[in-house]
Amino acid sequence: MVAYGSPLYVYSRSDVERNWLEFDQAFGSHPHLVCYAVKANSNIAVLNTLAKIGAGFDIVSQGELERVLVAGGQGNRCVFSGVAKTAKEIKRALEVGVRCFNVESASELDRIESVAKSLNTQAPISIRVNPNVDAKTHPYISTGLKENKFGVDIDDAINLYQRAQNSEYLNIQGLDCHIGSQITEVSPFLDALDKVLELIDQLNKNGIKISQLDLGGGIGIVYDDEQTIDIQAYIDAIISKVGKIEIILEPGRSIVGNAGIFVTKVEFIKQNSEHSFAIIDGAMNDLLRPSFYNAYHQVLPVNENSNGIQASWDLVGPICETGDFLAKDRALSLSQGDYLAVMSAGAYGFTMSSNYNSRPRVAEVMVSGDQHYLVRERETIQDLFNKEHMIND
Ligand SMILES: *Cc1c(COP(=O)(O)O)cnc(C)c1O
């Protein structure tokens, strides 16, 4: 902290590796590709760590694609998800030989076809179907219900596959679904799997061959005391149901979530008759999940402070919003100047950060063995308005 300043994200390289390898090895000899969902944490040191051990990547924008390429990842190990791919993004993805587009609507299929035609090539596609299952997670991160914007209604998918089958510019790879995030029970995944396997049967009967099945990400992690999914058991269950079909998974949170912490410093202590506030230097712009999803993160003192004030603290940031808190009601012994570790902050932490209140984005550090490396510099004040222009009149 002293070296890098505060607040700060810190990631463990070996945890990232171990988490990805757990998925990869659980498949044994069954054909598979574990595509890390870049949006969870897109730092190029994280991507490079994963590229080196053979990961694929799930991307949702050209920005993420370019990050993967810069970090040593390969286009042909990328699957391209997202509801609104632009023509420019599709063109670039085709040029770098992306492995598959996960198509989210009929109009998107048209757009991909026309870009492929303009390049006189074939676009590899899967259709993302919405299996209409309840992922039993926070409504903002539930994506597999009819009311969600994602994917193609499972009943409409056959028509779309037939359209793709008849196009000389589209090449059907498989089928895709992703039902949500931070899912802590295996049953919604297996319900979705049963539904898509039925669809694959119907497609086969219609002469449409599905050789790859992408089951998305969404495996929950332990933030507090949740019981979550046993990855080996989940993958065993998949393999027992799918026959020889190649499986793609797109885990994000479960690769990086518990591989990172957010470090913040107590600036001031403020107690009144009702509340004990520790005003910290980290805020909702740095780590949005508590404000946005009411998410829980464990908070630990970096050094035990036996001389601090023991109380049940609300940890609030400097931002001018009542919703600016990282944790509430935490029993801790605190003094001004203490450092705190906000745990399980490696996923959807830095990537969801912003410059709100004109706060420079924080630094990111990666620990590897007994070494530590600055993997993103703290933004400067100048960075905040570097690209802005006044009207000169
Ligand atoms: C967000 C997302 C993922 C990753 O979800 P996690 O919960 O982080 O594993 C995978 N696939 C798609 C299509 C996504 O939108």
The ligand as a Gaussian input file, in Angstrom:
#p B3LYP/6-31G(d) Opt

LIG

0 1
 C      -21.431000     -11.931000     -17.852000
 C      -21.433000     -13.086000     -18.750000
 C      -20.651000     -14.212000     -18.451000
 C      -19.858000     -14.353000     -17.179000
 O      -20.689000     -14.446000     -16.069000
 P      -20.033000     -14.797000     -14.638000
 O      -21.192000     -14.739000     -13.722000
 O      -19.040000     -13.733000     -14.349000
 O      -19.420000     -16.138000     -14.735000
 C      -20.616000     -15.240000     -19.370000
 N      -21.327000     -15.182000     -20.526000
 C      -22.100000     -14.115000     -20.843000
 C      -22.843000     -14.119000     -22.118000
 C      -22.183000     -13.044000     -19.964000
 O      -22.955000     -12.001000     -20.269000

